[in-house]
Amino acid sequence: MIKMRGFLVGLAGGAVGAALVVLVLVLVFNFGEVKETVVQKAAETPAVYAPQGQALNPEQIYQGLSAGVVMVQSNFANTGSNVFGAPQSGQALGTGFVVDNNGYILTNAHVVQQQGQKASSVTIVFNKGGGKSQQVKGEIVGIDTGSDVAVIKVDPNGVDLKPLPLGNSDKVQVGEPVVAIGNPLGYDFSITSGIVSAVGRSLQAPNGQTIPNGIQTDAAINPGNSGGPLIDSSGHVIGINEQIASDTGGNQGLGFAVPINQAVRSLEQLRKGGTVKYAWLGVGLKTVTPDLAKTFNLTTQSGALVGNVYPGSPAAKAGIKGGNQTVRVGGQKYTVGGDIITAANGQPIASADEFIALLAQKKPGDKVTLTIERGGKTQDVTVTLAERPAHL
């Protein structure tokens, strides 16, 4: 185990449950000569498998898959100045996992990039069992702060790679057992177990964007677990552990993972040496609640309320209207008077989160037919989605 001196956490904002609970994004354990700082986050053949109708226990999963989980040590050339004004460097520790035999590794973006600074170098530590490990140099292939995903590559020669099988996060069920393998607080290659507590959570990415369909778990997640796999009972990765909700900065049974399907979409684009492109409509949204509908006599009790429309956006070009009055209902601030999106391509939309999740499946250039309510009347509008601007 590596001895650590401090850790860096980031608050992504928002709350889960009680008002005092904050969302902790940066689950990276930092060490070295850096002061403690607080800031306001595919393998085709499974290494292990469960016979039909049966489930693997945590011991079986760990023995079969832990060799494919790695420690990620990120080195940052300049983390500020010391008390004498001299520049100082720093290091951070997270987790990752091997996804193919070519040496590609998935982790979180915030493991290798913090406060806009990309790590100057990355060291990957493989668990060889029996207390032994192997360190190799890693290359950062690409970073997607929109989904908090990063891709690292190691030279496959001389390394016994054990890719982890990837599952389907769209099929995750609440209550199913899961395990997390990682390096919490520097305790290398640890496993914790729990269940899927909820699905469909909206997570905040490092760049402020929403990551839809997040997976909530009560498996213990702590700083250092960032980038590690959340694994189901069949031995497949269903998510990348990314955030915790906590009022202390430590585990309180509220961990969150980026869905693996979203991570794979980022992986496929980053592995080709490109950047991840997201479809963009160009609106600000809020969920229509029964209280809001009652207060403003809306004919729909659910949907995605358009608060604002970005000038020149696909929404603006299609004639979608934003609100013109700001009010507070049930402690929430709404901009009302705009269109309400109730369906997309015939699929009912009950909330803003549902609509964001649907857009996440689309590509720039895709056409989407939106059903909107405006002034008590329903109409269809076809929109051609654009690429989300880098500054948004």
One Martini backbone bead per residue (centre of mass of N, CA, C, O) as a GRO file, in nm:
protein
  392
    1MET     BB    1   0.097   0.035   0.021
    2ILE     BB    2   0.043   0.369  -0.017
    3LYS     BB    3   0.136   0.652   0.128
    4MET     BB    4  -0.066   0.916   0.237
    5ARG     BB    5  -0.148   1.283   0.284
    6GLY     BB    6  -0.399   1.336   0.090
    7PHE     BB    7  -0.707   1.490  -0.043
    8LEU     BB    8  -0.913   1.545  -0.333
    9VAL     BB    9  -1.213   1.730  -0.356
   10GLY     BB   10  -1.531   1.762  -0.528
   11LEU     BB   11  -1.810   1.971  -0.581
   12ALA     BB   12  -2.101   1.921  -0.786
   13GLY     BB   13  -2.354   1.949  -0.652
   14GLY     BB   14  -2.631   1.915  -0.502
   15ALA     BB   15  -2.874   1.655  -0.402
   16VAL     BB   16  -2.931   1.362  -0.186
   17GLY     BB   17  -3.195   1.398  -0.018
   18ALA     BB   18  -3.069   1.554   0.201
   19ALA     BB   19  -2.971   1.884   0.222
   20LEU     BB   20  -2.667   1.816   0.340
   21VAL     BB   21  -2.610   1.656   0.092
   22VAL     BB   22  -2.328   1.605  -0.108
   23LEU     BB   23  -2.160   1.596  -0.416
   24VAL     BB   24  -1.884   1.385  -0.479
   25LEU     BB   25  -1.657   1.371  -0.738
   26VAL     BB   26  -1.349   1.361  -0.649
   27LEU     BB   27  -1.212   1.026  -0.627
   28VAL     BB   28  -0.906   1.130  -0.547
   29PHE     BB   29  -0.593   1.036  -0.437
   30ASN     BB   30  -0.357   1.244  -0.289
   31PHE     BB   31   0.001   1.291  -0.325
   32GLY     BB   32   0.264   1.441  -0.174
   33GLU     BB   33   0.371   1.787  -0.212
   34VAL     BB   34   0.054   1.850  -0.112
   35LYS     BB   35  -0.186   2.027  -0.015
   36GLU     BB   36  -0.476   2.025   0.125
   37THR     BB   37  -0.770   2.039  -0.091
   38VAL     BB   38  -1.076   2.223  -0.135
   39VAL     BB   39  -1.329   2.181  -0.384
   40GLN     BB   40  -1.624   2.260  -0.603
   41LYS     BB   41  -1.563   1.557  -1.082
   42ALA     BB   42  -1.373  -0.540  -2.524
   43ALA     BB   43  -1.454  -0.793  -2.390
   44GLU     BB   44  -1.577  -1.106  -2.521
   45THR     BB   45  -1.444  -1.292  -2.294
   46PRO     BB   46  -1.501  -1.402  -2.003
   47ALA     BB   47  -1.323  -1.466  -1.710
   48VAL     BB   48  -1.607  -1.502  -1.589
   49TYR     BB   49  -1.892  -1.715  -1.507
   50ALA     BB   50  -2.245  -1.771  -1.492
   51PRO     BB   51  -2.463  -1.982  -1.466
   52GLN     BB   52  -2.766  -2.027  -1.541
   53GLY     BB   53  -2.933  -1.892  -1.256
   54GLN     BB   54  -2.661  -1.779  -1.149
   55ALA     BB   55  -2.420  -1.647  -0.906
   56LEU     BB   56  -2.163  -1.463  -0.820
   57ASN     BB   57  -1.938  -1.415  -0.586
   58PRO     BB   58  -1.707  -1.199  -0.467
   59GLU     BB   59  -1.473  -1.400  -0.473
   60GLN     BB   60  -1.501  -1.486  -0.771
   61ILE     BB   61  -1.472  -1.207  -0.894
   62TYR     BB   62  -1.196  -1.136  -0.782
   63GLN     BB   63  -1.035  -1.380  -0.892
   64GLY     BB   64  -1.125  -1.324  -1.201
   65LEU     BB   65  -1.081  -0.972  -1.218
   66SER     BB   66  -0.849  -0.816  -1.057
   67ALA     BB   67  -0.622  -0.826  -1.285
   68GLY     BB   68  -0.796  -0.591  -1.454
   69VAL     BB   69  -0.727  -0.404  -1.221
   70VAL     BB   70  -0.606  -0.069  -1.169
   71MET     BB   71  -0.362   0.159  -1.091
   72VAL     BB   72  -0.370   0.524  -1.096
   73GLN     BB   73  -0.087   0.740  -1.150
   74SER     BB   74  -0.085   1.087  -1.131
   75ASN     BB   75   0.111   1.348  -1.279
   76PHE     BB   76   0.173   1.688  -1.175
   77ALA     BB   77   0.372   1.956  -1.259
   78ASN     BB   78   0.147   2.189  -1.159
   79THR     BB   79  -0.004   2.292  -0.828
   80GLY     BB   80   0.167   2.543  -0.766
   81SER     BB   81   0.268   2.700  -0.464
   82ASN     BB   82   0.457   2.745  -0.213
   83VAL     BB   83   0.548   2.931   0.064
   84PHE     BB   84   0.807   3.034  -0.132
   85GLY     BB   85   0.693   3.035  -0.449
   86ALA     BB   86   0.741   2.757  -0.549
   87PRO     BB   87   0.701   2.518  -0.754
   88GLN     BB   88   0.473   2.233  -0.761
   89SER     BB   89   0.403   1.902  -0.734
   90GLY     BB   90   0.182   1.614  -0.811
   91GLN     BB   91  -0.044   1.352  -0.700
   92ALA     BB   92  -0.269   1.083  -0.813
   93LEU     BB   93  -0.527   0.842  -0.716
   94GLY     BB   94  -0.671   0.565  -0.891
   95THR     BB   95  -0.877   0.387  -1.125
   96GLY     BB   96  -0.890   0.094  -1.343
   97PHE     BB   97  -0.960  -0.089  -1.665
   98VAL     BB   98  -0.945  -0.348  -1.875
   99VAL     BB   99  -1.082  -0.389  -2.230
  100ASP     BB  100  -0.822  -0.508  -2.386
  101ASN     BB  101  -0.540  -0.656  -2.566
  102ASN     BB  102  -0.414  -0.354  -2.647
  103GLY     BB  103  -0.416  -0.169  -2.362
  104TYR     BB  104  -0.688  -0.062  -2.278
  105ILE     BB  105  -0.812   0.198  -2.046
  106LEU     BB  106  -1.047   0.272  -1.802
  107THR     BB  107  -1.156   0.592  -1.669
  108ASN     BB  108  -1.151   0.890  -1.526
  109ALA     BB  109  -1.103   1.213  -1.599
  110HIS     BB  110  -1.034   1.310  -1.293
  111VAL     BB  111  -0.770   1.133  -1.273
  112VAL     BB  112  -0.609   1.301  -1.533
  113GLN     BB  113  -0.791   1.567  -1.461
  114GLN     BB  114  -0.739   1.891  -1.295
  115GLN     BB  115  -0.846   2.197  -1.329
  116GLY     BB  116  -0.752   2.160  -1.649
  117GLN     BB  117  -0.518   1.957  -1.576
  118LYS     BB  118  -0.303   1.753  -1.725
  119ALA     BB  119  -0.129   1.492  -1.700
  120SER     BB  120   0.215   1.435  -1.751
  121SER     BB  121   0.181   1.144  -1.613
  122VAL     BB  122   0.140   0.774  -1.616
  123THR     BB  123   0.086   0.509  -1.381
  124ILE     BB  124   0.058   0.153  -1.398
  125VAL     BB  125  -0.092  -0.088  -1.172
  126PHE     BB  126  -0.053  -0.431  -1.133
  127ASN     BB  127  -0.208  -0.720  -1.017
  128LYS     BB  128  -0.022  -1.028  -0.926
  129GLY     BB  129  -0.039  -1.124  -0.658
  130GLY     BB  130   0.081  -1.180  -0.345
  131GLY     BB  131   0.170  -0.861  -0.329
  132LYS     BB  132   0.215  -0.815  -0.628
  133SER     BB  133   0.356  -0.593  -0.884
  134GLN     BB  134   0.314  -0.381  -1.190
  135GLN     BB  135   0.491  -0.127  -1.359
  136VAL     BB  136   0.366   0.110  -1.604
  137LYS     BB  137   0.337   0.300  -1.873
  138GLY     BB  138   0.107   0.559  -1.958
  139GLU     BB  139  -0.129   0.672  -2.211
  140ILE     BB  140  -0.313   0.944  -2.299
  141VAL     BB  141  -0.563   0.937  -2.536
  142GLY     BB  142  -0.833   1.049  -2.377
  143ILE     BB  143  -1.083   1.312  -2.291
  144ASP     BB  144  -1.418   1.313  -2.122
  145THR     BB  145  -1.590   1.549  -1.940
  146GLY     BB  146  -1.898   1.484  -2.015
  147SER     BB  147  -1.853   1.164  -1.880
  148ASP     BB  148  -1.599   1.100  -1.714
  149VAL     BB  149  -1.382   0.996  -1.942
  150ALA     BB  150  -1.091   0.781  -1.987
  151VAL     BB  151  -0.803   0.693  -2.195
  152ILE     BB  152  -0.566   0.433  -2.166
  153LYS     BB  153  -0.230   0.321  -2.266
  154VAL     BB  154  -0.054   0.016  -2.300
  155ASP     BB  155   0.194  -0.196  -2.347
  156PRO     BB  156   0.130  -0.531  -2.424
  157ASN     BB  157   0.419  -0.583  -2.389
  158GLY     BB  158   0.487  -0.754  -2.087
  159VAL     BB  159   0.168  -0.780  -2.036
  160ASP     BB  160  -0.088  -0.939  -1.852
  161LEU     BB  161  -0.384  -0.922  -1.986
  162LYS     BB  162  -0.726  -0.867  -1.821
  163PRO     BB  163  -1.006  -0.837  -1.946
  164LEU     BB  164  -1.315  -0.692  -1.900
  165PRO     BB  165  -1.637  -0.752  -1.908
  166LEU     BB  166  -1.907  -0.601  -2.074
  167GLY     BB  167  -2.208  -0.471  -2.022
  168ASN     BB  168  -2.562  -0.365  -1.972
  169SER     BB  169  -2.696  -0.078  -1.835
  170ASP     BB  170  -2.999  -0.100  -1.941
  171LYS     BB  171  -3.041  -0.383  -1.750
  172VAL     BB  172  -3.042  -0.269  -1.482
  173GLN     BB  173  -3.136  -0.362  -1.146
  174VAL     BB  174  -3.295  -0.309  -0.873
  175GLY     BB  175  -3.115  -0.507  -0.620
  176GLU     BB  176  -2.873  -0.597  -0.746
  177PRO     BB  177  -2.572  -0.732  -0.723
  178VAL     BB  178  -2.252  -0.575  -0.629
  179VAL     BB  179  -1.915  -0.469  -0.715
  180ALA     BB  180  -1.610  -0.305  -0.599
  181ILE     BB  181  -1.296  -0.218  -0.753
  182GLY     BB  182  -1.003  -0.073  -0.578
  183ASN     BB  183  -0.831   0.237  -0.417
  184PRO     BB  184  -0.913   0.316  -0.124
  185LEU     BB  185  -0.711   0.530   0.030
  186GLY     BB  186  -0.471   0.327  -0.091
  187TYR     BB  187  -0.617   0.048  -0.075
  188ASP     BB  188  -0.520  -0.188  -0.263
  189PHE     BB  189  -0.732  -0.392  -0.416
  190SER     BB  190  -1.036  -0.356  -0.336
  191ILE     BB  191  -1.346  -0.494  -0.201
  192THR     BB  192  -1.695  -0.430  -0.251
  193SER     BB  193  -2.042  -0.462  -0.143
  194GLY     BB  194  -2.384  -0.477  -0.295
  195ILE     BB  195  -2.628  -0.272  -0.446
  196VAL     BB  196  -2.871  -0.154  -0.643
  197SER     BB  197  -3.046   0.138  -0.556
  198ALA     BB  198  -3.041   0.289  -0.844
  199VAL     BB  199  -3.169   0.447  -1.138
  200GLY     BB  200  -3.148   0.734  -1.336
  201ARG     BB  201  -2.926   0.918  -1.257
  202SER     BB  202  -2.805   1.248  -1.225
  203LEU     BB  203  -2.493   1.358  -1.325
  204GLN     BB  204  -2.202   1.554  -1.271
  205ALA     BB  205  -1.976   1.674  -1.462
  206PRO     BB  206  -1.680   1.846  -1.478
  207ASN     BB  207  -1.828   2.050  -1.706
  208GLY     BB  208  -2.154   2.044  -1.601
  209GLN     BB  209  -2.277   1.819  -1.723
  210THR     BB  210  -2.504   1.563  -1.792
  211ILE     BB  211  -2.529   1.232  -1.663
  212PRO     BB  212  -2.707   0.981  -1.761
  213ASN     BB  213  -2.803   0.688  -1.603
  214GLY     BB  214  -2.715   0.657  -1.326
  215ILE     BB  215  -2.564   0.453  -1.070
  216GLN     BB  216  -2.675   0.333  -0.764
  217THR     BB  217  -2.485   0.251  -0.457
  218ASP     BB  218  -2.387   0.073  -0.141
  219ALA     BB  219  -2.118   0.037  -0.214
  220ALA     BB  220  -1.815   0.109  -0.110
  221ILE     BB  221  -1.711   0.451  -0.167
  222ASN     BB  222  -1.392   0.613  -0.224
  223PRO     BB  223  -1.120   0.766  -0.234
  224GLY     BB  224  -0.976   0.591  -0.529
  225ASN     BB  225  -1.228   0.459  -0.694
  226SER     BB  226  -1.190   0.610  -0.930
  227GLY     BB  227  -1.251   0.426  -1.236
  228GLY     BB  228  -1.383   0.185  -1.135
  229PRO     BB  229  -1.558  -0.109  -1.120
  230LEU     BB  230  -1.893  -0.208  -1.168
  231ILE     BB  231  -2.015  -0.532  -1.073
  232ASP     BB  232  -2.188  -0.797  -1.149
  233SER     BB  233  -2.294  -1.134  -1.088
  234SER     BB  234  -2.171  -1.213  -1.391
  235GLY     BB  235  -1.897  -1.034  -1.442
  236HIS     BB  236  -1.992  -0.737  -1.530
  237VAL     BB  237  -1.957  -0.424  -1.645
  238ILE     BB  238  -2.184  -0.135  -1.556
  239GLY     BB  239  -1.960   0.069  -1.430
  240ILE     BB  240  -1.812   0.387  -1.322
  241ASN     BB  241  -1.677   0.499  -1.056
  242GLU     BB  242  -1.738   0.859  -0.938
  243GLN     BB  243  -1.945   0.910  -0.692
  244ILE     BB  244  -2.053   1.083  -0.391
  245ALA     BB  245  -2.276   1.111  -0.118
  246SER     BB  246  -2.181   1.368   0.124
  247ASP     BB  247  -2.108   1.530   0.458
  248THR     BB  248  -1.776   1.421   0.486
  249GLY     BB  249  -1.626   1.265   0.222
  250GLY     BB  250  -1.749   0.986   0.275
  251ASN     BB  251  -1.893   0.697   0.318
  252GLN     BB  252  -2.283   0.652   0.297
  253GLY     BB  253  -2.415   0.461   0.069
  254LEU     BB  254  -2.357   0.684  -0.186
  255GLY     BB  255  -2.308   0.569  -0.496
  256PHE     BB  256  -2.168   0.642  -0.832
  257ALA     BB  257  -2.218   0.553  -1.185
  258VAL     BB  258  -2.116   0.528  -1.493
  259PRO     BB  259  -2.246   0.407  -1.757
  260ILE     BB  260  -2.111   0.183  -1.976
  261ASN     BB  261  -2.248   0.276  -2.237
  262GLN     BB  262  -2.134   0.562  -2.224
  263ALA     BB  263  -1.832   0.486  -2.206
  264VAL     BB  264  -1.817   0.336  -2.480
  265ARG     BB  265  -1.877   0.578  -2.659
  266SER     BB  266  -1.620   0.723  -2.574
  267LEU     BB  267  -1.411   0.507  -2.638
  268GLU     BB  268  -1.457   0.483  -2.946
  269GLN     BB  269  -1.362   0.781  -3.002
  270LEU     BB  270  -1.090   0.800  -2.844
  271ARG     BB  271  -0.940   0.553  -2.977
  272LYS     BB  272  -0.932   0.725  -3.261
  273GLY     BB  273  -0.829   1.025  -3.164
  274GLY     BB  274  -1.071   1.180  -3.070
  275THR     BB  275  -1.364   1.338  -2.999
  276VAL     BB  276  -1.650   1.385  -2.825
  277LYS     BB  277  -1.976   1.376  -2.958
  278TYR     BB  278  -2.267   1.581  -2.908
  279ALA     BB  279  -2.583   1.625  -2.895
  280TRP     BB  280  -2.778   1.934  -2.982
  281LEU     BB  281  -3.045   2.162  -2.905
  282GLY     BB  282  -3.059   2.434  -2.709
  283VAL     BB  283  -3.166   2.393  -2.396
  284GLY     BB  284  -3.347   2.467  -2.105
  285LEU     BB  285  -3.445   2.247  -1.832
  286LYS     BB  286  -3.753   2.129  -1.674
  287THR     BB  287  -3.959   1.968  -1.464
  288VAL     BB  288  -4.282   1.875  -1.461
  289THR     BB  289  -4.502   1.933  -1.203
  290PRO     BB  290  -4.793   1.921  -1.036
  291ASP     BB  291  -4.756   2.200  -0.902
  292LEU     BB  292  -4.698   2.355  -1.161
  293ALA     BB  293  -4.954   2.276  -1.315
  294LYS     BB  294  -5.150   2.399  -1.107
  295THR     BB  295  -5.046   2.694  -1.095
  296PHE     BB  296  -5.062   2.713  -1.445
  297ASN     BB  297  -5.274   2.537  -1.586
  298LEU     BB  298  -5.180   2.277  -1.702
  299THR     BB  299  -5.246   2.001  -1.926
  300THR     BB  300  -4.981   1.889  -1.806
  301GLN     BB  301  -4.800   1.678  -1.555
  302SER     BB  302  -4.563   1.645  -1.767
  303GLY     BB  303  -4.221   1.702  -1.858
  304ALA     BB  304  -4.026   1.942  -2.056
  305LEU     BB  305  -3.928   2.255  -1.969
  306VAL     BB  306  -3.870   2.547  -2.146
  307GLY     BB  307  -3.670   2.812  -2.051
  308ASN     BB  308  -3.436   2.816  -2.277
  309VAL     BB  309  -3.291   2.953  -2.586
  310TYR     BB  310  -3.038   2.928  -2.800
  311PRO     BB  311  -2.893   3.109  -3.014
  312GLY     BB  312  -2.874   2.925  -3.318
  313SER     BB  313  -3.008   2.678  -3.250
  314PRO     BB  314  -3.201   2.415  -3.327
  315ALA     BB  315  -3.441   2.520  -3.162
  316ALA     BB  316  -3.455   2.801  -3.288
  317LYS     BB  317  -3.488   2.704  -3.587
  318ALA     BB  318  -3.765   2.541  -3.501
  319GLY     BB  319  -3.934   2.739  -3.288
  320ILE     BB  320  -3.867   2.715  -3.002
  321LYS     BB  321  -3.991   2.809  -2.680
  322GLY     BB  322  -3.935   3.010  -2.421
  323GLY     BB  323  -3.943   3.175  -2.142
  324ASN     BB  324  -4.077   3.490  -1.942
  325GLN     BB  325  -4.088   3.368  -1.635
  326THR     BB  326  -3.989   3.385  -1.293
  327VAL     BB  327  -4.027   3.119  -1.051
  328ARG     BB  328  -4.146   2.969  -0.740
  329VAL     BB  329  -4.175   2.606  -0.676
  330GLY     BB  330  -4.106   2.424  -0.415
  331GLY     BB  331  -3.805   2.574  -0.420
  332GLN     BB  332  -3.814   2.611  -0.729
  333LYS     BB  333  -3.679   2.734  -1.027
  334TYR     BB  334  -3.871   2.890  -1.291
  335THR     BB  335  -3.920   2.915  -1.646
  336VAL     BB  336  -4.204   3.037  -1.782
  337GLY     BB  337  -4.399   3.002  -2.102
  338GLY     BB  338  -4.299   2.763  -2.243
  339ASP     BB  339  -4.237   2.486  -2.376
  340ILE     BB  340  -4.355   2.137  -2.377
  341ILE     BB  341  -4.203   1.830  -2.362
  342THR     BB  342  -4.379   1.504  -2.425
  343ALA     BB  343  -4.217   1.402  -2.691
  344ALA     BB  344  -3.998   1.158  -2.877
  345ASN     BB  345  -4.065   0.984  -3.137
  346GLY     BB  346  -4.333   0.894  -2.955
  347GLN     BB  347  -4.189   0.921  -2.681
  348PRO     BB  348  -4.249   0.965  -2.374
  349ILE     BB  349  -4.206   1.261  -2.157
  350ALA     BB  350  -4.169   1.312  -1.800
  351SER     BB  351  -3.872   1.448  -1.811
  352ALA     BB  352  -3.571   1.597  -1.833
  353ASP     BB  353  -3.401   1.340  -1.790
  354GLU     BB  354  -3.528   1.172  -2.014
  355PHE     BB  355  -3.446   1.360  -2.246
  356ILE     BB  356  -3.141   1.358  -2.200
  357ALA     BB  357  -3.111   1.051  -2.237
  358LEU     BB  358  -3.209   1.049  -2.529
  359LEU     BB  359  -2.994   1.245  -2.649
  360ALA     BB  360  -2.746   1.059  -2.572
  361GLN     BB  361  -2.822   0.858  -2.824
  362LYS     BB  362  -2.739   1.077  -3.012
  363LYS     BB  363  -2.643   1.249  -3.312
  364PRO     BB  364  -2.515   1.455  -3.506
  365GLY     BB  365  -2.787   1.505  -3.747
  366ASP     BB  366  -3.019   1.416  -3.612
  367LYS     BB  367  -3.364   1.348  -3.614
  368VAL     BB  368  -3.634   1.506  -3.419
  369THR     BB  369  -3.960   1.449  -3.297
  370LEU     BB  370  -4.148   1.691  -3.130
  371THR     BB  371  -4.372   1.710  -2.863
  372ILE     BB  372  -4.569   2.001  -2.798
  373GLU     BB  373  -4.670   2.245  -2.560
  374ARG     BB  374  -4.878   2.538  -2.654
  375GLY     BB  375  -5.124   2.695  -2.512
  376GLY     BB  376  -5.280   2.398  -2.494
  377LYS     BB  377  -5.131   2.297  -2.751
  378THR     BB  378  -5.051   2.048  -2.993
  379GLN     BB  379  -4.724   1.977  -3.147
  380ASP     BB  380  -4.498   1.919  -3.417
  381VAL     BB  381  -4.129   1.907  -3.417
  382THR     BB  382  -3.850   1.926  -3.628
  383VAL     BB  383  -3.510   1.834  -3.544
  384THR     BB  384  -3.168   1.919  -3.600
  385LEU     BB  385  -2.896   1.810  -3.468
  386ALA     BB  386  -2.611   1.920  -3.310
  387GLU     BB  387  -2.308   2.011  -3.198
  388ARG     BB  388  -2.171   2.054  -2.910
  389PRO     BB  389  -2.029   2.298  -2.772
  390ALA     BB  390  -1.739   2.332  -2.593
  391HIS     BB  391  -1.855   2.567  -2.386
  392LEU     BB  392  -2.115   2.364  -2.282
   0.00000   0.00000   0.00000
